[in-house]
Amino acid sequence: MNRTKYIAGLTILILSLGATSWAAIKDDDPPRALQERTYQGKPITFWLKVLRDRNEELMSRAFEAIHSLDEDALIAVPDLTQIVAAPFVAIQIGKDSHATIASKLYDIAIRTEAIDTLAWIGEPSAPATPAVIQWALTTRIVPGTNRTPDEDELFIELVAMDAEQRMRVAGAIAAFGSAASPRVAKLLTSSDSAKRKLGVAILSQDALPIAAELLRSRDCDERKVGLLILQDMDLVVSRSYLDELATQIRENCAMLTKVQ
């Protein structure tokens, strides 16, 4: 489903309820060649400022302007990162007004466009990795306690949207290439299951050799992390295999402890 139509649909539902790191380049000082580039008669610096100011009337055209730059679009990475990294207050069902929820959905839609653009830019977007990861792990929805049937329906739609955001982030970070690998590795070996699952989603099948290597380690803690990674992939790893690996780790680590 087209993301703009999807977010628009959610808004209607609510209203119906009543390498060279371009991050180090100054935002206002792009290379001279880019200063001469224009889109719809406006210089690129104008469109970068639109992103920076989050000018609602011109945001969609600003993203189009960035895409018009082709390989030079990496100049926009700092401003796109700033959009993703901005603070976000979760949607509180049953407390937020319809207008407030609609405004927050618009905020999410803008971040979605920024993430997609960063993914399109590819490897030069790697400096945005921490901000994009943080957005994936951000709480976006707080369910109410005494909900109406309409609010329950809204919650279902928002949960689907929230999952889509995480999937989108996983795809984007994968597009950032090897420069994002250290951050992904940190996720994969985290004791926090949400972070670990995000790392698995980013790496997909490439998480398997990492898990296997950890399971072969003589360090019991590393073995346990390897098992946790596979447990996070329980849709594709048999439960009986996971149970057997857990038994092996428990018995082998107990033997190592006795020897020490």
PyMOL commands that set and color helices and strands:
alter all, ss='L'
color gray80, all
select helices_A, chain A and resi 3-16+22-24+32-35+44-53+59-67+70-85+98-121+123-137+149-175+177-188+193-215+220-231+239-259
alter helices_A, ss='H'
color red, helices_A
select strands_A, chain A and resi 38-39+42-43+91-92+141-142
alter strands_A, ss='S'
color yellow, strands_A
deselect
rebuild
show_as cartoon
